[in-house]
Amino acid sequence: MHGIVSAAGGSTKTWYNWHVLSFMFTVQEVNQHLRLLPNITLGYNLYENYFNARMTSDAMIDLLAGGGSNIPNYSCGRWNNLLAVLERANSVILKEISAMSGIYKIPQISYGFIAQVLEDKTEFPFLYRVVPKEETQYLGIVKLLLHFGWMWIGLIAPNNDGGERFVSAMTYLMIKNGICVALSKRLAGNYPQQIISLSEEFYLWRQLHLFLKEIQCLNTSRGGLCLDENGELPAVFDIENWVMFPNQSLVRVKIGSLEREASTGIKFIINAEVIEWPKQFNKTVPRSRCTESCRPGYAKLVLEGEPVCCYACDLCVEGTISTQEDAEHCTKCPEDKYSNNDRDKCVPKIIIFLSHKEHLGILLACFALFLSLTTVIVLGVFIKNKDTAIVKANNWDLSYILLASILLSFLSSFLFIGQPKKVTCLLRQTAFCIIFSVAVSSVLAKTITVVLAFLATKPGNKVRRWLGKSLANSIIISCSSLQVVICTIWLGISPPFPDSETHSQTRQIVLQCNEGSVAMFYIALGYMGFLAAICFTVAFLARKLPGSFNEAKLITFSMLVFCSVWVSFVPTYVSTKGKYMVAVQVFSILASSAGLLGCIFIPKCYIILHRPDLNTKAYLTIKQK
């Protein structure tokens, strides 16, 4: 029994020779293996449709009539049976073939594109499709484009319903995946010549004429991806009825058990998508972009009015990085890390605090230690000379309390130097505020005592009964107790605690004491300033009182220094960051305490040690008179 497998609607031009050769090879293989189709010998007739429906109809009549007479339904002496019609035609010609072959219930096997309307089995019951659906191949092409980073793409397709479906589907998928469709062209007639002419119409395809010299194509059943020899102008083509360009370098392509030489300029295995670029690419993947890739450390910046794939590269801002090419956005570093200069790596931040091992910490600690020792020496001088006139005249009990509080003020600065701990954070501000309140209260008590002592010398004045230790102690206790209450409330509602600050310094983590309640901190500081203001006012008003040992003048200068330091402290403290905030407060503590020590006690020590002739009751009496 003999049969005929006929191919109608195919193209026998150069670039489709491999279709015909594959078909003939398959028929030969089947006939040589008797077990495949026993007692059947396959034959074939080949026809060219020339993309013309009338010529296709003539070919079908000849095929159905068995050749010779070309009369429908007439067969004289024919003994070959027509088993099937194998075709690869466009939709119009496909309908012509189906209309005639369907009358005789002859299977029509199509290995080309089938429009969706032709898949209706009711209207076309004998039409069979042997290629995968186009959607799958379109997705494969898009994945391939993304894999190689080809983002600047042109679409070229025949001007028919198949081409329209191809362009529509591919445009949607490309835009969805961020690929720019820079060119979309529908062609009719002589495809190669029209493609070349596109280089004149679209400047971005200025090298398309090189397609005739070297072209690389990844073919699907009806579409392909093509590149010129420079690798800069890839295009996805609909290759239905397409003519392959001549004069191309031949490479070997393996499809299953078949091997062929095809003019694709590229070696690939269709099923596995294994691609080897020609030698002229020097193992470098061809590029297709309208802009350079953004290297790590940069992110894509969309340009207004430009396609999405034509973007600028924007350096990641401080604290953010990108680790891959063409990053959509920069990623923020964790709080304990910062971005390096290249913005492609997060680097651990350096932990800092006002340490006693660094220069600033050592300097402040030495200054505090020196002032503490000086205070101890002054206290020793006063204790040793407690019976002298100058010590007695200035209320030596208040002097001892003031010297002790100044000493504690100097020592309290050590709570601010070193790594913050829970205990040091609790004691740091509260101890400082209470100690300074005691010191300022002592100065205020001294000032009030001086004023009352002067008034008591006037005849008939009754303020003498207010003089004594009880008044001074009452002033110190009452003024200091209010500060103790404020600090107790502070510790009760929101106490200070160790904390780390990661935002003020770009590349550093600052270990510090969080004040807990900032409001309570400034209330305690404000109360201390209120006491200092009262003390300064009283001392200023009493500065001209007579007497050789009038402390009012000395207290005025000391409180002027004290108030100047703490008035300048607030704006400086607020505007400073990190460990330098702590250094500012330590310096203010040392400077204001040193002002009290230097202005009130150093002149007295000078008289005690170097002018003993002035430290007598007789001299005091003479000056009073």
C-alpha positions in Angstrom: 0.0 0.0 0.0 1.4 3.3 -1.0 0.6 6.7 0.5 1.4 10.3 -0.3 2.3 12.9 2.3 2.1 16.3 0.6 3.5 19.6 1.7 1.5 22.6 0.5 2.0 26.2 1.4 5.7 25.8 2.4 8.6 27.9 1.2 11.4 26.2 -0.7 13.7 29.3 -0.7 17.2 29.1 0.7 16.5 30.0 4.3 13.7 27.3 4.5 15.7 24.5 2.8 16.2 22.8 6.1 12.4 22.4 6.5 12.2 20.5 3.2 15.3 18.5 3.9 14.0 17.5 7.3 10.7 16.4 5.8 12.4 14.3 3.1 14.8 12.8 5.6 11.9 11.8 7.8 10.0 10.1 4.9 13.2 8.2 4.0 13.7 7.1 7.6 10.1 5.8 7.9 10.3 3.9 4.6 13.6 2.3 5.5 12.3 0.9 8.8 9.7 -1.7 8.0 8.5 -2.0 11.5 7.3 1.6 11.6 4.7 1.3 8.8 4.6 -2.3 7.6 3.4 -2.7 4.0 3.2 1.1 3.5 5.5 3.2 1.5 5.3 6.9 1.9 5.6 9.4 -0.9 5.3 13.1 -1.2 4.5 16.0 -3.4 6.0 19.5 -2.7 4.2 22.7 -3.7 5.1 26.4 -3.3 2.2 28.7 -2.7 4.1 32.0 -3.2 1.9 33.5 -0.6 -0.9 33.5 -3.1 -4.4 32.0 -2.4 -5.1 31.3 -6.1 -1.9 29.4 -6.6 -2.6 27.5 -3.5 -6.0 26.5 -4.8 -4.4 25.3 -8.1 -1.9 23.3 -6.1 -4.7 21.7 -4.0 -6.7 20.7 -7.1 -3.7 19.1 -8.6 -2.9 17.3 -5.3 -6.5 16.1 -4.9 -6.8 15.0 -8.5 -3.6 13.0 -8.3 -1.8 15.1 -10.9 -2.3 15.3 -14.7 -5.9 16.2 -15.3 -6.5 18.6 -12.5 -10.2 17.8 -12.5 -11.8 17.6 -9.1 -13.2 14.2 -8.1 -11.6 12.5 -11.1 -9.1 9.7 -10.7 -8.0 7.4 -13.4 -5.9 4.5 -12.5 -4.7 6.1 -9.3 -3.5 3.7 -6.7 -1.8 6.2 -4.2 -3.8 7.3 -1.3 -3.5 10.9 0.0 -2.9 10.5 3.8 -2.5 14.1 4.9 -1.6 17.6 3.9 1.4 19.0 5.7 1.5 22.8 5.5 3.0 25.9 7.0 1.0 28.8 5.7 -0.5 32.1 6.9 -4.1 32.3 8.0 -5.6 33.2 4.6 -3.9 30.4 2.7 -4.5 28.0 5.6 -8.3 28.6 5.2 -8.1 27.8 1.4 -6.3 24.5 2.1 -8.7 23.6 4.9 -11.8 24.4 2.8 -10.7 21.9 0.1 -9.1 19.2 2.1 -11.9 19.2 4.6 -14.4 18.0 1.9 -12.5 14.8 1.6 -11.8 14.5 5.3 -8.1 14.7 4.7 -6.1 15.6 7.8 -4.5 19.0 7.5 -1.3 19.2 9.7 0.0 22.7 10.3 3.4 23.4 11.8 3.0 27.1 11.5 0.9 29.7 13.4 -2.8 29.0 13.8 -5.0 32.0 14.6 -7.4 31.5 17.5 -10.5 31.5 15.2 -9.0 28.5 13.3 -8.8 26.4 16.4 -12.6 25.9 16.3 -13.0 22.2 15.8 -16.5 22.6 14.6 -15.6 24.7 11.6 -12.2 23.1 11.1 -12.5 19.5 12.3 -9.5 18.1 10.3 -7.0 20.8 11.2 -4.3 19.7 13.6 -1.6 21.8 15.2 1.8 20.3 15.8 3.7 23.2 17.3 3.4 24.6 20.9 1.2 27.5 21.6 2.7 30.9 20.8 2.2 32.3 24.3 4.7 29.8 25.7 7.3 30.8 23.1 6.7 34.5 23.7 7.3 34.0 27.4 10.5 32.1 26.5 11.7 35.0 24.4 11.0 37.5 27.1 12.9 35.4 29.7 15.8 35.2 27.2 15.8 39.0 26.8 15.8 39.5 30.5 18.6 37.0 31.0 20.9 38.8 28.6 19.8 42.2 29.7 18.4 43.2 26.3 16.0 46.0 27.2 15.9 48.1 23.9 13.9 46.0 21.5 12.3 46.3 18.1 9.3 44.3 16.8 8.9 43.5 13.1 6.1 41.3 11.8 4.1 40.7 8.6 1.1 42.9 8.0 -1.5 40.2 8.7 -3.6 38.8 11.6 -0.7 36.6 12.7 1.6 39.5 12.8 -0.9 41.6 14.7 -1.3 38.9 17.3 2.5 38.5 17.6 3.1 42.3 18.0 0.2 42.7 20.5 1.2 39.8 22.7 5.0 40.6 22.7 4.4 44.3 23.4 2.3 43.5 26.4 4.8 41.0 27.8 7.7 43.3 27.2 6.2 46.4 28.8 5.1 44.2 31.7 8.7 43.1 32.3 10.2 46.5 31.8 11.5 46.0 28.3 11.2 49.0 25.9 9.6 48.5 22.5 11.6 51.1 20.6 10.4 50.0 17.2 7.2 48.3 16.1 6.9 47.8 12.3 4.4 45.9 10.1 5.9 44.7 6.8 4.4 43.3 3.6 6.1 42.0 0.5 9.8 41.9 0.3 10.8 41.6 4.0 14.6 41.9 3.7 14.5 45.0 1.6 12.0 46.7 4.0 14.0 45.8 7.0 17.0 47.5 5.5 15.0 50.6 4.7 14.1 50.9 8.4 17.6 52.1 9.1 16.7 55.3 7.2 13.4 55.7 8.9 14.5 55.0 12.5 17.9 56.4 13.5 18.3 54.0 16.4 18.4 51.1 13.9 21.3 52.8 12.0 23.2 49.5 11.7 20.4 47.3 10.4 22.1 47.1 6.9 24.7 44.9 8.6 22.0 42.2 8.8 23.0 41.2 5.3 26.5 40.6 6.4 26.0 38.9 9.8 22.8 38.1 11.7 22.1 36.0 14.7 18.6 34.7 15.2 16.9 32.6 17.9 13.9 31.2 16.1 10.6 30.1 17.4 7.8 28.5 15.3 6.9 31.9 14.0 9.0 34.4 15.8 12.7 35.0 16.4 15.2 37.2 18.2 17.9 38.7 15.9 21.1 40.7 16.5 23.4 42.6 14.2 27.2 41.8 14.3 27.8 44.5 16.9 25.3 43.0 19.2 23.7 46.4 19.8 20.5 46.1 17.8 18.5 43.0 18.7 15.0 42.7 17.3 12.3 40.1 17.8 10.9 39.1 14.5 7.8 37.3 13.3 9.3 34.8 10.8 6.1 33.5 9.3 6.9 33.1 5.6 10.1 34.8 6.3 13.1 34.7 4.0 16.5 34.1 5.5 19.2 36.5 4.3 22.0 35.1 2.1 25.7 35.3 2.5 25.7 34.3 6.2 28.3 32.3 8.0 27.1 28.7 8.5 27.0 27.0 11.8 25.8 23.6 12.9 22.5 23.3 14.8 21.4 20.1 16.5 17.7 19.4 16.8 17.0 16.0 18.4 18.7 13.4 16.2 18.8 15.7 13.2 21.7 17.9 12.4 21.6 20.8 9.9 23.7 23.7 8.8 21.7 26.9 9.1 22.5 30.5 8.4 22.0 31.8 11.9 25.5 32.9 12.8 24.9 31.3 16.2 25.1 27.9 17.7 22.2 26.8 19.9 20.2 23.8 21.0 16.5 24.7 20.8 15.2 22.5 23.5 17.8 23.4 26.1 18.4 27.0 25.0 22.2 26.5 25.2 23.8 29.4 23.3 27.3 29.9 22.1 28.2 33.3 20.6 30.3 33.5 17.5 34.0 34.3 17.8 33.6 38.0 16.9 31.8 38.6 20.3 34.9 37.5 22.2 32.7 35.6 24.7 31.0 38.9 25.6 27.2 38.8 25.6 25.9 41.3 23.0 24.2 44.4 24.5 21.0 46.1 23.6 20.4 49.2 25.8 19.6 52.8 25.3 21.7 53.6 28.4 24.6 52.1 30.4 23.8 49.7 33.1 23.8 51.1 36.6 26.6 49.4 38.5 26.2 48.5 42.2 25.9 51.5 44.4 23.5 53.2 42.0 19.8 52.9 41.4 17.8 53.5 38.2 16.3 57.0 37.9 13.4 57.2 35.6 13.7 60.2 33.2 10.5 62.2 32.5 9.3 61.7 28.9 11.7 58.8 28.2 10.9 55.1 27.9 11.2 53.1 31.1 14.4 51.4 30.0 16.1 54.7 29.2 17.0 55.8 32.7 19.8 57.6 34.5 21.9 56.2 37.3 21.5 57.9 40.7 24.1 57.3 43.4 22.5 55.8 46.5 22.2 58.3 49.3 24.1 58.0 52.6 22.9 55.0 54.6 21.6 53.1 51.6 23.2 50.6 49.2 22.5 48.5 46.1 24.4 45.3 45.4 23.4 44.4 41.9 23.3 46.1 38.5 20.3 48.1 37.4 18.8 48.1 40.9 15.3 49.5 41.0 15.9 51.2 44.3 18.5 51.4 47.1 18.2 49.4 50.2 18.6 51.0 53.6 21.4 49.7 55.8 20.5 48.4 59.3 20.7 50.9 62.1 24.0 49.5 63.3 25.7 49.8 59.9 26.4 52.6 57.4 27.1 52.5 53.6 30.6 52.7 52.3 31.8 55.3 49.9 30.9 53.1 46.9 27.4 52.5 48.3 27.6 48.8 47.6 28.2 47.5 51.1 26.9 48.1 54.6 29.8 48.5 57.1 29.4 48.1 60.9 29.4 51.5 62.7 32.0 52.4 65.2 30.8 52.5 68.9 31.9 55.7 70.6 31.4 57.4 74.0 33.4 59.9 76.0 36.1 57.5 77.1 38.8 58.2 79.7 41.3 56.6 77.2 40.9 59.2 74.5 42.5 62.6 74.4 39.3 64.6 75.2 38.4 62.3 78.0 41.9 62.4 79.5 42.1 66.2 79.3 38.8 66.6 81.1 39.6 64.0 83.7 43.0 65.6 84.4 41.4 69.0 84.7 38.7 67.7 87.1 41.4 65.9 89.2 43.6 69.1 89.3 40.6 71.2 90.4 39.6 68.6 93.0 43.1 68.6 94.5 43.1 72.4 94.5 39.8 72.4 96.4 41.2 70.0 99.0 44.2 72.2 99.5 42.0 75.3 100.0 39.8 73.4 102.4 42.9 72.3 104.3 44.1 75.9 104.5 40.8 77.1 105.9 40.7 74.3 108.5 44.2 75.0 109.6 43.5 78.7 109.9 40.0 78.5 111.2 40.8 80.7 114.2 42.0 83.6 112.1 40.0 86.7 111.5 39.3 86.3 107.8 37.9 82.8 108.2 35.7 83.8 111.2 34.5 87.0 109.5 33.1 85.1 106.5 31.2 82.4 108.4 33.5 79.5 108.3 30.7 76.9 108.6 29.2 78.1 105.3 32.7 78.1 103.8 33.2 74.5 104.7 29.8 73.5 103.2 30.5 75.5 100.0 34.0 74.0 99.6 32.7 70.5 100.2 29.9 71.0 97.5 32.5 72.4 95.1 34.7 69.4 95.6 31.8 67.0 95.0 30.9 69.0 91.8 34.4 68.4 90.5 34.2 64.7 91.4 30.8 64.4 89.8 32.3 65.1 86.4 33.8 61.6 86.5 30.3 60.1 86.3 30.1 61.6 82.8 33.4 60.1 81.5 33.4 56.4 80.5 30.9 54.0 79.0 27.4 54.7 80.3 26.1 52.2 82.7 22.8 51.9 84.5 24.1 53.2 87.9 26.1 56.1 86.3 23.1 57.2 84.2 20.9 57.3 87.3 23.4 59.3 89.4 24.9 61.5 86.6 22.3 64.3 86.3 20.6 64.0 89.6 23.9 64.1 91.6 25.0 67.1 89.6 21.8 69.0 90.1 21.6 68.4 93.8 25.3 69.2 94.5 25.1 72.4 92.5 21.9 73.4 94.3 23.7 73.0 97.6 26.6 75.0 96.4 24.5 77.9 95.1 22.3 77.7 98.2 25.5 78.1 100.3 26.5 81.1 98.3 23.0 82.6 98.7 23.2 82.0 102.4 26.6 83.7 102.6 25.3 86.7 100.7 22.2 87.1 102.9 24.3 86.7 106.0 26.6 89.5 104.8 23.7 91.8 104.2 22.1 91.0 107.6 25.4 91.5 109.3 25.8 95.0 107.9 22.2 95.9 108.8 22.8 94.6 112.4 25.5 97.2 112.9 23.0 100.0 112.6 21.6 101.3 115.9 18.1 100.2 116.7 18.0 97.5 114.0 16.3 94.3 115.0 17.8 92.0 112.4 20.5 90.9 114.8 18.2 88.3 116.1 18.2 86.6 112.6 21.9 86.2 112.6 23.3 82.8 113.4 23.7 79.3 112.0 20.0 78.6 112.0 19.3 81.1 109.3 22.1 79.9 107.0 21.2 76.2 107.5 17.5 76.9 106.9 18.4 78.6 103.6 20.6 75.7 102.5 18.2 73.0 103.5 15.1 74.6 102.1 16.6 75.5 98.7 18.3 72.1 98.3 15.3 70.1 99.4 13.2 71.5 96.6 15.8 70.3 94.1 15.8 66.9 95.8 12.1 66.7 95.4 12.4 67.5 91.7 15.0 64.9 91.1 13.0 62.3 93.1 10.0 62.9 90.8 12.3 62.7 87.8 13.6 59.3 88.9 10.1 58.1 89.7 8.3 58.9 86.5 11.1 58.5 83.8 14.6 57.9 85.1 17.7 58.1 82.8 19.0 54.9 81.3 21.8 53.7 79.1 21.0 54.1 75.4 22.6 54.0 71.9 22.0 56.8 69.4 22.4 55.6 65.8 21.1 58.6 63.8 23.0 61.7 64.8 26.3 60.3 63.5 26.5 58.7 60.1 29.2 56.2 60.8 29.1 55.9 64.5 26.9 54.5 67.3 27.0 56.9 70.3 26.6 55.2 73.7 24.9 57.7 75.9 22.6 58.2 78.9 19.1 58.9 77.7 17.7 61.5 80.1 14.4 59.8 80.3 12.3 62.9 80.7 13.9 65.8 79.0 11.4 68.1 80.6 12.4 67.1 84.1 16.1 67.6 83.1 15.5 71.2 82.1 13.2 71.8 85.1 16.1 70.8 87.4 18.5 72.9 85.4 16.1 75.8 85.4 15.7 75.7 89.2 19.4 75.8 89.7 19.5 78.8 87.4 16.8 80.4 89.4 18.8 80.1 92.6 21.9 81.5 90.9 19.9 84.5 89.5 18.6 85.3 93.0 22.1 84.9 94.5 23.6 87.2 91.8 21.0 89.9 92.3 21.4 90.0 96.1 25.2 90.0 95.9 25.2 92.7 93.2 23.0 95.0 95.4 25.3 94.4 98.4 28.6 94.7 96.5 29.3 98.3 97.9 28.8 97.5 101.5 31.8 98.7 103.6 34.3 96.3 105.1 37.7 94.9 104.3 36.4 91.3 104.0 33.1 92.1 102.3 32.3 88.9 100.4 29.5 90.5 98.4 32.0 91.7 95.8 33.6 88.3 95.5 30.3 86.6 95.3 29.1 88.9 92.6 32.1 88.0 90.4 31.7 84.3 91.1 28.0 84.3 90.3 28.6 86.3 87.1 31.0 83.6 85.9 28.6 80.9 87.1 25.6 82.3 85.3 27.6 83.1 82.1 28.7 79.5 81.9 25.3 78.0 82.3 23.5 80.5 80.0 25.9 79.6 77.2 25.6 75.9 78.1 22.0 75.4 76.9 22.4 76.5 73.2 25.8 74.8 73.0 24.4 71.5 74.5 21.4 71.5 72.2 23.5 72.1 69.0 26.2 69.5 69.8 25.9 65.8 69.0 27.3 62.5 70.3 30.0 62.4 72.9 30.6 66.1 72.5 27.3 66.8 74.2 28.7 65.1 77.3 32.0 66.9 77.0 30.1 70.3 76.9 28.3 69.5 80.2 31.5 68.3 81.9 33.3 71.5 80.8 30.4 73.6 82.1 30.5 71.8 85.5 34.2 72.3 85.8 34.2 75.9 84.6 31.3 77.1 86.9 32.7 75.3 89.9 36.1 76.7 89.2 34.5 80.1 89.0 33.1 79.7 92.5 36.4 78.4 93.9 38.6 81.0 92.2 36.5 84.1 92.9 35.5 83.4 96.5 38.3 81.5 98.0 41.6 82.2 96.2 41.8 85.8 97.3 41.3 84.7 100.9 44.0 82.0 100.6 46.3 84.6 99.2 45.8 86.8 102.3 46.1 83.9 104.7 49.3 82.6 103.2 51.1 85.7 101.9 49.6 88.6 103.9 49.2 87.5 107.5 49.4 91.2 108.5 46.0 91.7 107.0 44.5 88.7 108.7 44.1 90.3 112.1 41.2 91.5 114.2 42.8 94.9 114.7 43.1 95.5 110.9 39.5 94.4 110.4 38.4 96.8 113.1 40.3 99.7 111.6 38.8 99.0 108.1 35.3 98.8 109.6 35.7 102.3 111.2 
